[in-house]
Amino acid sequence: MTGIERESMEYDVVIVGAGPAGLSAAIRLKQLDADLSVVVLEKGSEVGAHILSGAVLDPSGLDALLPDWRELGAPITVPVQEDNFYVLGPAGQIRVPNWPMPPLMSNHGNYIVSMGNVCRWMAGVAEGLGVEIFPGMAASELVYGTDGAVKGVVAGEFGKNPDGSIGDGYEPGMELLGKYVFLSEGVRGSLAKEVMARFELSKGKCPQKFGLGMKEIWEIDPAKHKLGTVTHTMGWPLGSNAGGGSFIYHLDNNQVLVGFVVHLNYENPYLYPYMEFQQFKHHPMVAELLQGGKRVAYGARAISEGGWQSIPKVVFPGGAMLGCSAGLVNVPRIKGNHNAMLSGKAAAEAAFEAIGAGRQGDELTAYEADLRSGPVAKDLKKVRNVKPFWSKYGLTASLMLGGADMWFASIFGGTLFGTLRHGKSDAAATGEAAKFKPIEYPRPDGKLSFDRLTNVAFSATNHEECQPCHLKLRDPSIPIAVNLPKYAEPATRYCPAGVYEVLTDEAGNPRFQINFQNCVHCKTCDIKDPSQNIVWTTPQGGDGPNYPNM
């Protein structure tokens, strides 16, 4: 919006996002030079409010950043005791023994954690070092210098009317300017998406691939709880309809973290990822565990799955992308937090050197080099063909070929197959409805499975209704004119929060409705819409889910 006067504040480094990547960068900057001015902006109402991860944490990133994290009281106290892997059928399961698994798939030495609570603890460490952290401050715009470089962000804008005009209580926000700006917004961040387009950072790279991860926290019968147990499954109920799988992690306090991931390159537009998750909980093995328990939290988020082939150039004039903004998840391990921390540490070290040399606003080439040759590269290169195998040949072939490739990489450090490329984007993978049959899903029973709106209440999601809708349509006519007849409007199904509906008036005419108040900020709509017509932007700061310990 032009013509708005804003106050500005200047820092050495401005960091967008208080996740593991952004907080690691902030901590490392202050470790290197206590006099550096560092600010972290977090759109959630508090640090951790928008953090959702499995999570089994590989502590290698934290070991590199804070070797004394145990003495510092980190909430990382549940070591993995048992590792299980099953392939499910409709009524039973086959246990895959651990011995044929590549060594990198072992969870020995890892921990079951709430990443929301880990980030809250990291924020305390950062503040103790002098980092300024502002929660409830959504960074809604980038600020560019006269030379075209990124020089800051606009944050803290409040009070626009639903039509976008300025309301009575309008607050213009501030410009927070830095010698370097780090974007650690998580998957498909709106500012990262902007810089990738502006500076062509994905040129020559494979398209990023994504999954939708949904998670519930359950309190179960203590007699069924097995502290430190990690279980992963593949197969039913997805079958050949889509790739994906589940996780069940036994945390402390008789809690289990139950999650389900659906790869978003599925073709059938009638697929309903949320209902696949709910159906999964009725598998005999899972139902027996959960019966008598209660679900206490729900949430969802997209996961970057492209891996090594899809990592864009991570630096641009004036800044860098960290963690999931760059797409650093190890897909077969279902882990990215360690790489997020390592990327934050590496970016901080590059910025420290640059600022010490009197530089600002340029490209941090040392960070790019570290990411391409350091520990993150070593982690991701070993597994780079697993996702392409799965996408092209299905579950069985991916287990065999991907497993062989990971074994070879673990022993010899290379790959049997070179670097396989990803195909089309997840949006382009969506098939036309006429080529598929609708999928009938069982109705939720209210005990093990739940409807979307009931579950969204357990994410504590809230958006002020008197603000503009943060889910923008490039062309408002496309949902009804194109997506409904061609794709049966899949937004009504792929959204895990019931944001999108097709309603009909008294005359039977359909209309597209966006219930943005339900949005859990997963970004699936921005990724999967086959017409690429939906653009996810940040609502005003503090809005969205309020996850307690995801």
Secondary structure, 3 states (H helix, E strand, C coil): CCCCCCEEEEEEEEEECCCHHHHHHHHHHHHHCCCCCEEEEECCCCCCCCCCCCCEECCHHHHHHCCCCCCCCCCCCEECCEEEEEEECCCCEEECCCCCCCHHHCCCCCEECCHHHHHHHHHHHHHHCCCEEEECCCEEEEEECCCCCEEEEEECCEEECCCCCEEEEEECCEEEEEEEEEECCCCCCHHHHHHHHHCCCCCCCCCCCEEEEEEEEEECCHHHCCCCEEEEEEECCCCCCCCEEEEEEECCCCEEEEEEEEECCCCCCCCCHHHHHHHHCCCHHHHHHHCCCEEEEEEEEEEECCHHHHCCCCEECCEEECHHHCCCCECCCCECHHHHHHHHHHHHHHHHHHHHCCCCCCCCHHHHHHHHHCHHHHHHHCCCCHHHHHHHHCHHHHHHHHHHHHHHHHHHCCCCCCCCCCCCCCCCCCCCHHHCCCCCCCCCCCCCCCCHHHHHHHHCCECCCCCCCCEEECCCCHHHHHHHHHHCCCHHHHCCCCCEEEEECCCCCEEEEECHHHCCCCCHHHHHCCCCCEEECCCCCCCECCCCCC
